[in-house]
Amino acid sequence: MRPIFDAHLDLAWNALHWNRDLTQTLDEMRRHETHMTDHPARGRATLTLPEMKRAGIQVCLATVLVRSKPEVRPAGGFSRIDLDFQNQTIAHSIGMGQLAYYDLLDKLGEIKLIGTSDQLKRHLAAASENQNEPLGVILAMEGADPIHTPKQAEMWWDRGLRCVSLSHYAQGPYAPGTGIQGPLTPAGREMLKQFERLGMIVDLTHCAEPAFFEVLDLFPGTVLASHNMCRELVPGDRQFSDDQIRALIARDAVIGMAFDAWMLKPGWVRGETSPATVSIAAAADHVDHICQLAGNTNHVGIGSDLDGGFGTEQTPHDLNTIADLQNLGTILADRGYSDDDIARFFAGNFVDLFLRNLP
């Protein structure tokens, strides 16, 4: 089994907003949700902490995920699973609750919080020797809305936050996200100055154009894309254009492959298209595309986004749990990738990036 570094998992959101006990087995979690009807993903989760261990995941970026939206979505869909709140004061407070969840899991020995390169080195060495080592967690934030003001970024840094995307969907306080276009806000430009001073890593996933290129122009620090795919293969502004991918490669970034089926199959319609129409092999097509653009295998990893607001109703038909990510290795080997290449895709590229750039 190959070790995995998963660059994007919304663990606290699943626990606190979906009311999921991530210490259960996956079967236990699914049984608990059998009669729930508030969301199509109920009873179809793909991960818990024990299932992640079974999958070979040694480290992940685990997110704080909260949005500030003056107009919360009407009843139905995601509004039943709290994500949007009326202002940044509330979003900040909810985000601090998610941070408290990770802190307590760490104290209970369920996870190991990682904030420095030395801690990451020690954790990887321990995990290679002991399969029962807790999951290593590097704290990330998807959409910077919980950071109340740019000056507050230092407080989050001191609490262990190491990677932030400025936006999620639609307009945020710092940048436009998926579904719209626009520039960075003045607060977003100030936020980048704070991130540069602190050493925060910027995640460009979800960052719409032209703000995407503004970040690269204004921010000299480390960038990555935790969970993003290729627009050339699946059209839509959620994916990266080849120009964006080349720009990330030029900055020595790593792009994590996501396993949300609508990002893998052109024309996917949520709630209508069958998972039978797409397989894990579709992600290998995106790996190939990025490697061809780069001319090497140094810029691709895994950022699965599994249970990121969906379950097996919206994953490839051959991905029933997060442990099925291991099958990507066989698919890539059949396409001619070496064992070293595959090890870099599964963990090495993101590990190297964080060993170089954590404090």
Secondary structure, DSSP 8 states (H G I E B T S, - for coil): ---EEEEEE-HHHHHHTS---TTS-HHHHHHHTTT--SSTTTT-----HHHHHHHTEEEEEEEE--EE-SS---SSGGGGS--EESSHHHHHHHHHHHHHHHHHHHHTTSEEE--SHHHHHHHHHHHHH-TT--EEEEEEEESSTTS-SGGGHHHHHHTTEEEEES-SBSB-SSSB-BT--B---HHHHHHHHHHHHHT-EEE-TT--TBHHHHHHHH--S-EEBSS--BTTTS-STTSB-HHHHHHHHHTT--EEE---GGGTSTT--TTTS-GGG--THHHHHHHHHHHHHHTSSSSEEE---TTSS--GGGS-TT-SSGGGGGHHHHHHHHTT--HHHHHIIIIIHHHHHHHHH--
